[in-house]
């Protein structure tokens, strides 16, 4: 048994393939201890054969000796004919099986049999296809349907995006792109890395390098939440661009705009700026493994740092300025409201009508005749 082991296995869904004949394969996202993430494809018959061998290797833990000692999860045998309905209905069981498998004692979950079965094969990266046959149909498992996989209806139509520049991959789990490549997006991760497929190739691509075909505006992006949502910094980052923030591990900030490229707009006191979302964790959530996972990870590139961008859209995506973010910040609005209240309180004092001087009474005829000039006296005579 080597040092390599699996940290997490997530069922993404399944594919309906048509070569060499119609069949179904499950898609698993496998996260390894070296922080790499691989997508593998397995038929259910393969998974069941793996399960039977695992039970033979650990008869006590499989309950063969005493059923009360069983900790290896159950897995139903494949049907004589596995159609789409049985493939779909089995997803909940498979998702639970993988979760339990990874959390078994290390002698089982990290044994060579488990590690070997979930390692990437050649046909995982380059599946055998026939250009004359139909393109595989992808059925994704929605995140909110994991407890009730029967909610799935398909096939899921994958969104097509276009590469705006060349991208050279930096790891085997990524996929290189050329400007103009059309890719189908299988999964959008909020950390800014999207899992895409291009013909027979699959891998992770920075979302900043992709643009939607319909228009430059990304309709799936959330609107800013100027009230802010409390998050805690899990990894320090030093700003490279002027509109980024430098923060230290443990700082508490407020997220005010979650963008799909993995660079969120955050607020620290009265300062706003961009910060990698993968280095943030929602306040109150417990995730003890996050710090160790982030040690060797790097944030995805930002759109503003990409050279030789070639977009098919005449206008770029609408961007909100940092001044707009700041003016909508909570403290700024409170300070403006306070200033307005003081101004309104002082206005009645300033605008009060000034007292008019009293008009003296008109002098009597006798007074005018005795005290005024000849001209004035002539007017009353």
C-alpha positions in Angstrom: 0.0 0.0 0.0 1.5 3.3 -1.1 1.0 6.8 0.2 -1.7 7.6 -2.5 -5.2 7.6 -1.2 -8.6 9.0 -2.1 -10.1 11.9 0.0 -13.5 12.1 -1.6 -15.6 10.5 -4.4 -18.6 12.4 -5.8 -21.1 11.0 -8.2 -21.7 13.6 -11.0 -24.2 11.7 -13.0 -24.1 9.3 -16.0 -23.6 9.2 -19.7 -25.6 7.4 -22.3 -23.1 6.2 -25.0 -23.7 4.7 -28.4 -20.4 3.1 -29.3 -19.7 0.2 -29.7 -23.3 -0.2 -28.7 -25.7 1.7 -26.5 -24.6 1.5 -22.8 -24.4 3.7 -19.7 -21.4 4.8 -17.6 -21.4 6.7 -14.3 -19.2 9.8 -13.9 -17.3 10.1 -10.6 -15.2 13.1 -9.5 -12.3 11.6 -7.5 -10.3 13.9 -5.2 -6.9 12.6 -4.2 -4.5 13.3 -1.4 -2.2 15.3 -3.6 -5.1 17.8 -4.2 -5.7 16.6 -7.8 -9.2 16.0 -9.0 -10.0 13.5 -11.7 -13.2 12.4 -13.5 -13.5 8.7 -14.2 -16.2 6.7 -16.0 -17.3 3.3 -14.8 -20.0 0.8 -15.9 -22.1 -0.5 -13.1 -21.0 -4.1 -13.9 -17.4 -3.0 -13.2 -18.4 -1.4 -9.9 -20.2 -4.5 -8.8 -17.2 -6.8 -9.6 -15.0 -4.3 -7.7 -17.5 -4.6 -4.7 -17.5 -8.4 -4.7 -13.7 -8.5 -4.7 -13.6 -6.0 -1.8 -15.9 -8.2 0.2 -13.7 -11.3 -0.4 -10.6 -9.3 0.8 -12.3 -8.3 4.0 -14.7 -11.1 5.0 -15.1 -9.8 8.6 -15.9 -6.2 7.6 -18.3 -7.5 4.9 -20.3 -9.5 7.5 -19.5 -13.0 6.0 -18.5 -14.3 9.4 -20.8 -12.3 11.6 -23.4 -10.0 10.0 -23.2 -7.7 13.0 -19.6 -6.8 12.1 -20.5 -5.6 8.6 -19.3 -2.1 7.8 -18.8 -2.4 4.0 -22.0 -1.0 2.5 -24.4 -3.1 0.5 -24.6 -2.8 -3.3 -27.4 -4.5 -5.3 -26.5 -6.8 -8.1 -26.9 -5.5 -11.7 -30.1 -6.5 -13.5 -30.1 -8.8 -16.5 -30.8 -5.7 -18.6 -29.7 -2.3 -17.4 -31.7 0.4 -19.1 -31.8 4.1 -18.5 -34.4 3.9 -15.7 -32.4 1.5 -13.6 -29.2 3.5 -14.3 -31.0 6.7 -13.1 -32.6 5.1 -10.1 -29.4 3.6 -8.9 -27.6 7.0 -8.5 -28.7 7.6 -4.9 -27.4 4.1 -3.8 -24.1 4.7 -5.6 -23.6 8.2 -4.1 -24.2 6.8 -0.6 -21.9 3.8 -1.3 -19.0 6.0 -2.4 -19.4 8.3 0.6 -19.4 5.3 3.0 -16.5 3.6 1.2 -14.1 6.6 1.5 -14.9 6.9 5.3 -14.2 3.2 6.1 -11.0 2.4 8.1 -7.8 3.1 6.2 -7.0 -0.5 5.7 -10.0 -0.7 3.5 -10.5 2.8 2.0 -6.8 3.2 1.2 -6.1 -0.3 0.1 -4.5 -1.0 -3.4 -7.8 -2.4 -4.7 -9.7 0.8 -4.1 -6.9 3.1 -5.2 -6.4 1.1 -8.5 -10.1 0.9 -9.4 -10.6 4.7 -9.2 -7.3 5.7 -10.9 -7.7 7.5 -14.3 -7.5 5.1 -17.2 -6.6 5.9 -20.8 -10.3 5.6 -21.9 -11.3 8.1 -19.2 -9.4 10.8 -20.9 -9.9 9.5 -24.5 -13.0 7.5 -24.7 -13.4 5.3 -27.7 -15.9 7.0 -30.1 -17.1 6.7 -33.6 -17.7 10.0 -35.5 -20.6 8.3 -37.3 -22.4 7.7 -34.1 -24.3 10.1 -32.0 -22.6 12.3 -29.4 -22.9 10.9 -25.8 -25.8 12.3 -23.8 -24.9 13.6 -20.4 -27.3 13.3 -17.4 -26.0 15.3 -14.5 -27.1 14.8 -10.9 -28.3 18.2 -9.5 -26.8 19.1 -6.2 -30.2 19.6 -4.6 -31.4 16.2 -5.9 -28.8 14.0 -4.2 -31.3 12.9 -1.6 -33.9 12.4 -4.2 -32.3 11.4 -7.5 -35.7 10.5 -9.1 -36.1 14.2 -9.7 -33.7 14.0 -12.5 -35.0 14.4 -16.0 -32.8 14.4 -19.0 -30.9 14.5 -21.0 -29.1 17.6 -19.6 -28.2 19.9 -22.5 -24.6 21.1 -21.7 -23.9 24.8 -22.2 -21.4 25.6 -24.9 -18.7 28.2 -24.3 -16.0 29.6 -26.5 -12.3 30.1 -25.5 -11.2 33.7 -25.8 -7.5 33.0 -25.8 -4.9 30.2 -25.7 -4.6 28.4 -22.4 -1.7 26.1 -21.5 -2.6 23.6 -18.8 -0.4 23.4 -15.7 -1.5 20.0 -14.5 -2.7 16.7 -15.9 -6.2 17.4 -14.5 -6.5 20.5 -16.7 -7.2 20.9 -20.4 -5.4 23.1 -22.8 -7.3 25.4 -25.1 -6.8 27.3 -28.3 -8.6 30.6 -29.0 -11.9 29.8 -30.6 -12.3 26.3 -29.2 -15.9 25.4 -28.5 -16.3 23.4 -25.2 -19.2 21.9 -23.4 -19.3 22.8 -19.7 -20.0 19.7 -17.5 -19.6 21.3 -14.1 -19.2 24.9 -12.9 -17.4 25.1 -9.6 -17.7 28.4 -7.7 -13.9 28.5 -7.2 -13.5 29.6 -10.9 -12.5 26.2 -12.4 -15.0 24.6 -14.8 -14.9 21.0 -15.9 -15.2 20.9 -19.7 -15.1 18.5 -22.6 -13.8 19.2 -26.1 -14.4 16.2 -28.5 -12.7 13.3 -26.7 -10.8 15.5 -24.2 -11.9 16.5 -20.7 -10.4 18.6 -18.0 -10.6 21.7 -15.8 -10.4 25.1 -17.4 -10.4 28.6 -15.9 -13.8 30.2 -16.3 -12.1 33.5 -17.1 -11.0 32.0 -20.5 -14.5 31.2 -21.5 -17.4 33.3 -22.9 -21.0 32.4 -23.5 -22.1 32.2 -27.1 -25.3 34.3 -26.8 -23.8 37.4 -25.4 -21.1 38.9 -23.1 -23.3 39.1 -20.1 -23.4 36.0 -17.9 -27.0 35.6 -16.8 -26.2 33.1 -14.1 -24.2 35.5 -12.1 -25.9 36.6 -8.9 -26.8 40.2 -8.2 -24.7 42.1 -5.7 -25.7 41.6 -2.1 -24.7 44.9 -0.6 -25.8 43.9 2.9 -22.9 41.4 2.8 -22.5 37.8 3.9 -19.9 37.0 6.5 -17.0 34.8 5.5 -13.6 33.9 7.1 -10.3 33.9 5.2 -8.8 30.4 5.1 -5.6 31.4 3.2 -3.7 34.6 2.9 -3.3 36.4 -0.4 -1.3 39.4 -1.5 -3.0 41.6 -4.0 -1.4 41.7 -7.5 -3.9 44.0 -9.2 -5.0 47.4 -7.9 -8.6 46.3 -7.4 -7.7 43.2 -5.3 -7.4 43.0 -1.5 -4.5 41.7 0.6 -5.8 39.7 3.6 -4.4 37.4 6.2 -5.7 34.0 7.3 -8.4 34.4 10.0 -9.7 37.8 8.8 -13.4 38.2 8.8 -14.9 39.9 5.7 -18.2 40.4 3.9 -18.9 38.9 0.5 -21.1 41.3 -1.6 -20.8 39.8 -5.1 -20.2 36.2 -6.1 -18.9 36.0 -9.6 -18.6 32.8 -11.6 -14.9 33.2 -12.5 -14.0 32.5 -8.8 -13.0 36.1 -7.9 -15.6 37.5 -5.5 -16.0 41.2 -4.5 -15.6 41.4 -0.8 -15.7 44.2 1.8 -13.2 44.7 4.6 -14.2 47.6 6.9 -15.0 50.3 4.2 -12.6 48.9 1.6 -13.9 46.7 -1.3 -12.0 44.6 -3.8 -11.6 41.2 -5.5 -10.4 38.1 -3.6 -10.2 34.4 -4.6 -13.3 32.6 -3.5 -11.5 29.3 -3.0 -9.6 30.9 -0.1 -12.9 31.8 1.7 -15.2 29.8 4.0 -18.6 30.8 5.2 -18.6 31.9 8.8 -19.9 29.2 11.1 -19.1 26.3 8.8 -16.7 23.7 10.0 -14.2 22.3 7.6 -11.0 21.2 9.3 -9.5 19.8 6.1 -9.7 23.0 4.1 -6.5 24.6 5.4 -4.4 21.6 4.4 -6.1 21.3 1.0 -5.3 25.0 0.1 -1.6 24.9 0.8 -0.6 24.0 -2.7 -3.5 25.4 -4.6 -3.4 28.5 -6.7 -6.3 30.8 -7.7 -7.5 30.8 -11.3 -6.4 33.6 -13.5 -8.5 36.7 -13.8 -10.0 37.9 -17.1 -8.0 41.2 -16.8 -4.7 39.4 -16.8 -5.3 37.4 -20.0 -3.3 38.6 -23.0 -4.4 38.6 -26.7 -8.1 38.2 -25.9 -10.3 37.6 -28.9 -14.0 37.9 -28.1 -16.8 37.5 -30.7 -18.9 40.1 -28.9 -18.5 43.8 -29.7 -19.1 44.9 -26.1 -17.5 43.3 -23.1 -19.3 42.1 -20.0 -20.8 44.8 -17.9 -18.7 45.4 -14.9 -19.5 47.3 -11.7 -16.9 49.8 -10.6 -15.3 49.6 -7.2 -16.7 53.1 -6.5 -20.2 51.7 -7.0 -19.5 48.9 -4.7 -18.1 51.3 -2.1 -21.0 53.8 -2.4 -23.4 50.9 -1.8 -21.5 49.6 1.2 -23.3 49.5 4.5 -21.0 52.0 6.3 -21.1 54.5 3.5 -24.9 54.4 3.4 -25.2 54.7 7.2 -22.8 57.7 7.1 -24.8 59.4 4.4 -28.1 58.8 6.2 -26.6 60.3 9.4 -25.4 63.3 7.5 -28.8 63.8 5.9 -30.5 63.5 9.3 -28.2 66.2 10.7 -28.9 68.4 7.7 -32.6 68.0 8.0 -32.5 68.8 11.7 -30.6 72.0 11.0 -32.7 73.1 8.1 -35.7 74.4 10.2 -33.3 76.7 12.1 -31.7 78.1 9.0 -34.9 78.5 6.9 -37.0 80.1 9.7 -38.4 83.5 8.6 -36.4 86.4 9.9 -38.4 88.8 12.2 -39.6 91.9 10.4 -39.0 95.3 11.9 -42.0 96.9 13.6 -43.8 99.6 11.5 -44.1 102.9 13.6 -47.6 104.4 13.9 -48.5 107.2 11.5 -48.0 110.7 13.2 -51.0 112.8 14.0 -51.9 115.9 12.0 -50.8 118.2 14.8 -47.4 116.6 14.9 -46.9 116.9 11.2 -47.9 120.6 11.2 -45.4 121.4 14.0 -42.5 119.1 13.1 -42.4 118.4 9.4 -41.2 120.5 6.4 -43.3 122.8 4.4 -43.6 120.2 1.6 -45.1 117.6 3.9 -47.4 120.0 5.7 -48.8 121.1 2.3 -50.0 117.6 1.6 -52.4 117.5 4.5 -53.8 121.0 4.2 
